[in-house]
Amino acid sequence: MATVKKLGVYREGDLVGTLMNETPIKFIYAHQWQSNHHTGISPQLPLSQAEHSGAAVESYFENLLPEAGIRELLKLKHQATSTFGLLSVIGGDTASDLTILPDDETPQPPQYQPITWQDIAEEFTHQQGIIRTIQEEDGLRVSLAGAQRKLSIHIDHDGNLLLPLGSAPSTYIIKPDIRDVEGVWASAINETCTMTLADRLGLGVAEVSYQPIAKACVIKRYDRTIDTHGRIKRLHQLDLCQIDGKPSTTKYESDGGPTLLRCREMLQECGVTAADTKRFIQWLFFNLYVGNNDSHAKNLSIYYTAEGEVRLTPFYDILSTSVYPGLSRKFAFNIGGENKPSNIHQDQVTQMARSWGSKSKYILTVAEDIAVNLLATLSAVAEEMNAIASPGTEKTMIDRLHQHIASNTQRFQHQLFKENGHSFK
């Protein structure tokens, strides 16, 4: 009989359980972990049951892997196609607090290699440099979900850039311009600008900045904190696809992924605060206004604070996709049965509110506040971004974003608040 391959799943050096390469895939909680804790790593994998197998295990762990083209490249590079096979080579620093290692390995003290922004720029332009050399020699285990090439690094308190080795934790994600999607350009400054706008409106987003040498959006990881001893601590988080037991391949509502109603239900079931429920509504309308038609359920996550409170995480992956003519014109979610932005009016929002069991006046008031504050803030953010953007495509993108988001928001002001001749403010 062939020996079943295993992966150890760790949290802060403690064995949480074992992932087993069986058909179907199986996860077994470690006895000591099960005895000393009260909740599982996911609602779909409750701690009350020691062994789990099948779709629930597959969807939870599959959602820790990179998506789309990056996953395909990893399959070719590592000659691995299954969730288990890919995690066995890249599961060291997942989008949560778990470290996934081969059965004969255990977590080691973190080690880092000093690098520079020029090194990162060379990596993103496919030049053979120090980062590529280290990756080839060290076999870095990095697992960051998303549709583009990213690099995870650590920036220490002195501002030094460090490349994590092995399963060492990172604290920042570096996202360069998307290069493999036709018609998409200057996406890094686009995301930096749009996220900065969301921050100025108080939506609660991941901290971002723009790095001109690497031409990349630099995102501080909210699922990493530094303790009083300077050690990096990982925070447990779950995206809504994981909570709903959906694989990343069905993250869009049109593919059978979570609807807005289901997203709201999951947040309520998890026990997020009323303030976070309001942030969810703000996120929805902000994405409509800026034209982020890629705002699917996997871009919503919860995390657990040190005090045990459940919170909606800072928002991430927000950029204007509708500024690019070749991308989808449909919103990722249906609002009152409509996913075409030009067809979303006050009636659709009222219908959505009714399905939620909420008062439409409250939701429309929140939506109007976001629109008004966005238009009052947009020019200042565009000016701030223009000051750091390079001449040419980056400055052109900022100007187009300014015009595009202003026009979009003004159109929604008419569709949602003024067609019936009154304001909700």
C-alpha positions in Angstrom: 0.0 0.0 0.0 1.4 3.4 -1.0 2.2 5.8 1.9 -0.2 8.7 2.2 1.6 12.0 1.9 1.0 14.6 4.6 1.5 18.3 5.3 1.8 19.8 8.7 -0.5 22.8 9.4 1.0 25.2 12.0 0.0 28.3 13.9 2.8 30.2 15.7 4.9 27.0 15.8 2.1 24.8 17.2 0.7 21.9 15.2 -2.9 22.7 14.3 -3.4 19.5 12.3 -2.4 17.4 9.3 -3.5 17.8 5.7 -3.5 14.4 3.9 -3.2 13.8 0.2 -6.1 11.3 0.0 -9.1 11.1 -2.3 -11.0 13.1 -1.2 -8.4 15.4 0.5 -8.5 15.1 4.3 -7.7 17.4 7.3 -7.3 16.1 10.8 -7.0 18.4 13.8 -4.1 17.6 16.2 -5.4 16.1 19.4 -3.6 18.6 21.6 -4.8 21.5 19.5 -8.4 20.2 19.6 -8.1 19.9 23.4 -6.8 23.4 24.0 -8.9 25.5 21.7 -12.5 26.4 21.2 -12.9 27.2 17.5 -11.7 25.6 14.3 -9.7 27.3 11.5 -13.0 27.8 9.6 -16.7 27.5 10.3 -16.7 24.8 7.5 -14.1 22.8 9.6 -15.5 22.9 13.1 -13.3 21.8 16.0 -16.0 19.6 17.4 -15.1 17.1 14.6 -11.6 15.9 14.5 -11.5 14.7 10.9 -12.8 16.5 7.8 -12.7 15.6 4.2 -14.0 16.5 0.7 -15.3 19.8 -0.5 -15.0 21.7 2.8 -11.3 20.9 3.1 -10.6 21.5 -0.6 -12.3 24.9 -0.6 -10.7 26.2 2.5 -7.1 25.3 1.6 -7.6 26.0 -2.1 -8.4 29.6 -1.3 -5.0 30.0 0.2 -3.4 29.5 -3.2 -2.7 32.2 -5.8 -5.3 32.4 -8.5 -5.6 32.3 -12.3 -2.4 32.8 -14.4 0.0 32.7 -11.4 -1.3 29.3 -10.3 -0.8 28.0 -13.8 2.8 29.1 -13.8 3.3 27.5 -10.4 1.9 24.2 -11.8 4.5 24.3 -14.6 7.4 25.3 -12.4 6.7 22.7 -9.6 5.0 20.0 -11.7 2.1 20.0 -9.2 -1.5 20.5 -10.1 -3.6 19.7 -6.9 -4.2 21.9 -4.0 -2.1 19.5 -1.8 0.7 19.5 -4.3 0.9 23.2 -4.6 0.7 23.9 -0.9 3.5 21.4 -0.3 5.8 23.8 -2.2 4.4 27.3 -1.6 2.4 27.1 1.6 4.9 28.8 3.9 3.4 32.3 4.3 -0.3 32.1 3.6 -3.0 34.9 3.6 -3.8 34.0 7.2 -1.8 32.8 10.2 -1.1 29.3 9.0 2.2 27.8 7.9 1.9 24.7 5.8 5.0 22.5 5.6 6.0 19.0 4.4 5.6 16.3 7.1 9.3 16.1 7.8 9.7 19.8 8.4 8.8 22.1 11.4 8.7 25.9 11.6 12.1 27.4 11.9 13.2 30.8 13.2 12.6 33.4 10.5 15.5 34.3 8.2 15.7 37.2 5.7 17.9 38.4 2.9 18.5 42.2 2.6 17.3 43.6 -0.8 16.7 47.0 -2.4 13.9 48.6 -4.4 16.2 48.2 -7.5 16.3 44.5 -6.8 12.6 44.4 -6.8 12.3 46.5 -9.9 14.6 44.0 -11.7 12.5 41.1 -10.5 9.4 42.7 -11.9 11.0 43.3 -15.2 12.1 39.7 -15.4 15.8 40.4 -15.1 18.1 37.8 -13.5 18.9 39.5 -10.1 19.4 38.6 -6.5 15.7 37.9 -5.8 15.4 35.4 -8.6 18.7 33.8 -7.6 17.5 33.4 -4.0 14.2 32.1 -5.0 15.8 29.4 -7.2 18.2 28.4 -4.5 15.9 28.7 -1.5 12.7 27.4 -3.0 10.6 30.2 -1.3 7.2 29.1 -0.1 4.9 32.1 -0.8 1.2 31.8 -1.2 -0.6 35.1 -2.0 -4.0 35.0 -3.7 -4.7 37.2 -6.6 -4.5 37.6 -10.4 -1.1 39.2 -10.8 2.5 38.7 -9.9 3.3 39.9 -6.4 6.2 39.9 -4.0 6.0 39.6 -0.3 8.7 41.3 1.8 9.4 42.5 5.3 10.2 46.1 6.0 11.8 46.5 9.5 11.5 49.5 11.8 14.5 51.1 10.2 13.0 50.9 6.8 15.3 48.1 5.6 13.9 45.8 2.9 14.2 42.1 3.6 13.2 39.1 1.5 11.7 36.3 3.6 13.4 33.0 3.3 11.7 29.6 3.7 8.5 30.1 5.6 9.5 33.4 7.3 6.6 35.9 7.6 6.2 39.0 5.4 4.7 42.3 6.4 4.2 44.0 3.0 2.9 42.9 -0.4 4.4 44.6 -3.5 2.2 44.7 -6.5 3.6 45.9 -9.8 1.6 46.9 -12.9 -0.5 44.2 -14.4 1.3 43.2 -17.6 -0.5 40.2 -19.0 -4.0 41.6 -19.5 -4.5 43.4 -22.8 -5.5 47.0 -22.4 -4.6 47.3 -18.7 -1.9 49.8 -17.9 -0.6 51.8 -14.9 -2.6 49.5 -12.6 -0.2 50.1 -9.6 -0.8 53.8 -9.5 -4.5 53.2 -10.2 -4.7 50.9 -7.1 -2.7 53.3 -5.0 -4.9 56.2 -5.9 -8.2 54.4 -5.5 -7.2 52.9 -2.2 -5.9 56.3 -0.9 -9.3 57.8 -1.8 -11.0 55.1 0.1 -8.7 55.8 3.1 -9.5 59.5 3.0 -13.2 58.6 3.2 -12.6 56.6 6.3 -13.7 53.2 4.9 -10.9 51.4 6.6 -8.5 50.0 4.0 -5.0 48.4 4.1 -2.3 51.0 4.2 -0.8 51.7 0.8 1.9 53.8 -0.9 3.5 54.0 -4.3 7.1 53.1 -4.9 8.5 54.8 -8.0 11.7 52.8 -8.4 9.8 49.5 -8.5 6.7 51.2 -10.0 4.6 49.2 -7.6 1.8 49.6 -5.1 3.1 48.8 -1.6 0.5 47.3 0.7 1.0 46.9 4.4 -0.3 43.5 5.5 -3.1 44.0 8.1 -2.9 40.3 9.0 0.6 40.8 10.4 1.5 42.7 13.6 4.7 43.4 15.5 4.8 42.4 19.2 6.7 44.3 21.9 9.7 42.1 21.3 9.8 42.9 17.6 8.5 39.6 16.5 6.0 39.3 13.6 2.7 37.8 14.7 0.3 36.4 12.2 -3.5 37.1 12.5 -6.1 34.5 11.6 -8.4 35.6 8.8 -11.0 34.1 6.5 -12.3 35.4 3.2 -16.0 35.0 2.5 -15.5 32.3 0.0 -13.8 30.2 2.6 -16.6 30.9 5.1 -19.2 29.9 2.5 -17.3 26.8 1.4 -16.8 28.1 -2.1 -13.6 27.6 -4.1 -11.9 30.6 -5.6 -13.2 29.5 -9.0 -16.7 30.5 -7.9 -15.9 33.8 -6.3 -18.2 35.7 -8.7 -21.9 35.7 -8.2 -22.4 35.0 -11.9 -20.4 31.7 -11.4 -22.4 30.6 -8.4 -20.4 32.5 -5.8 -21.8 34.4 -2.8 -24.5 37.0 -3.4 -24.6 40.3 -1.6 -27.3 38.9 0.6 -25.2 35.9 1.4 -22.2 38.1 2.2 -24.3 40.1 4.6 -25.7 37.0 6.2 -22.2 35.5 6.7 -21.0 38.7 8.3 -24.0 38.6 10.7 -23.5 34.9 11.4 -19.8 35.6 12.3 -20.9 38.4 14.6 -19.2 41.4 13.1 -19.9 44.8 14.7 -22.7 47.2 13.5 -19.9 49.6 12.5 -18.4 46.9 10.2 -21.8 46.2 8.7 -22.0 49.9 7.8 -18.4 49.6 6.3 -19.7 46.7 4.1 -22.4 49.0 2.7 -19.9 51.8 2.2 -17.5 49.4 0.4 -20.3 48.3 -1.9 -21.2 51.8 -3.1 -17.6 53.0 -3.2 -16.8 50.2 -5.6 -19.8 51.2 -7.7 -18.7 54.9 -7.8 -15.0 54.3 -8.7 -15.9 51.5 -11.1 -14.3 48.5 -9.4 -16.3 45.8 -11.2 -14.0 43.2 -9.8 -15.2 43.6 -6.2 -16.2 40.0 -5.6 -16.8 38.0 -2.3 -13.2 36.9 -2.0 -12.2 40.6 -1.5 -14.2 40.6 1.8 -12.6 38.9 4.9 -13.0 38.7 8.6 -10.3 38.4 11.2 -10.1 37.6 14.9 -8.6 40.2 17.3 -6.4 39.3 20.2 -9.4 39.9 22.4 -11.5 37.3 20.4 -13.6 39.9 18.6 -14.6 39.3 15.0 -14.0 42.2 12.7 -14.3 42.9 9.0 -10.8 43.3 7.8 -9.4 46.5 6.2 -10.4 46.5 2.5 -8.0 45.6 -0.2 -7.7 45.0 -4.0 -9.7 48.2 -4.8 -8.9 49.8 -8.2 -11.0 51.3 -11.0 -11.4 48.5 -13.6 -14.0 50.4 -15.6 -11.4 52.9 -16.6 -10.0 50.2 -18.9 -12.4 49.9 -22.0 -11.6 46.2 -22.5 -12.6 44.9 -19.1 -16.1 43.8 -18.0 -18.8 46.6 -17.8 -20.8 44.5 -15.4 -20.6 44.8 -11.6 -19.4 41.7 -9.7 -22.7 41.6 -7.7 -26.3 42.0 -8.6 -28.0 44.9 -6.8 -31.8 44.4 -6.8 -31.4 42.0 -9.7 -29.1 44.2 -11.8 -25.4 44.0 -12.4 -25.1 46.6 -15.2 -24.2 49.9 -13.4 -26.3 52.1 -15.8 -29.4 50.1 -14.8 -28.9 50.4 -11.0 -31.3 53.0 -9.7 -33.0 53.8 -6.5 -35.6 51.0 -7.1 -32.8 48.4 -7.3 -31.3 49.6 -4.0 -34.7 49.5 -2.4 -35.3 46.0 -3.6 -31.8 45.0 -2.2 -32.6 46.6 1.1 -35.9 44.7 1.3 -34.2 41.4 0.7 -31.8 42.2 3.5 -34.5 43.1 5.9 -33.0 46.6 6.1 -34.5 50.1 5.7 -33.8 51.5 2.3 -33.6 55.0 3.6 -30.6 54.1 5.8 -28.7 52.4 3.0 -29.4 55.2 0.6 -28.3 57.7 3.2 -25.0 55.8 3.7 -24.6 55.7 -0.1 -25.2 59.4 -0.6 -22.8 60.3 2.2 -20.1 58.3 0.4 -20.9 60.0 -3.0 -20.8 63.5 -1.5 -17.6 63.0 0.5 -15.9 61.3 -2.5 -16.5 64.2 -4.8 -15.3 66.6 -2.1 -12.1 64.7 -1.6 -11.3 63.4 -5.1 -9.4 66.4 -6.4 -7.1 66.6 -3.4 -6.2 62.9 -3.7 -5.6 63.3 -7.5 -3.3 66.2 -6.8 -1.4 64.2 -4.1 -1.0 61.3 -6.5 0.1 63.5 -9.3 3.0 64.8 -7.1 4.5 61.2 -6.9 3.5 59.9 -10.4 6.0 59.8 -13.2 5.4 61.9 -16.3 3.7 59.9 -19.1 1.4 57.0 -18.4 1.2 57.4 -14.7 0.1 61.0 -14.7 -2.2 60.2 -17.6 -3.8 57.5 -15.5 -4.3 59.9 -12.5 -6.0 62.5 -14.8 -8.3 59.8 -16.4 -9.1 58.4 -13.0 -10.0 61.9 -11.7 -12.4 62.4 -14.6 -13.8 58.9 -14.7 -14.5 58.6 -11.0 -16.1 62.1 -10.9 -18.3 61.4 -13.9 -19.3 57.9 -12.5 -20.2 59.3 -9.1 -22.2 62.2 -10.4 -24.2 59.8 -12.6 -24.9 57.6 -9.6 -26.0 60.6 -7.6 -28.6 61.2 -10.3 -29.7 57.6 -10.6 -29.9 56.9 -6.8 -30.8 60.1 -5.1 -32.2 62.7 -7.5 -34.5 60.9 -9.9 -37.3 61.2 -7.4 -36.5 64.8 -6.7 -35.1 64.6 -3.2 -31.9 63.9 -1.2 -31.6 61.4 1.6 -29.1 63.5 3.5 
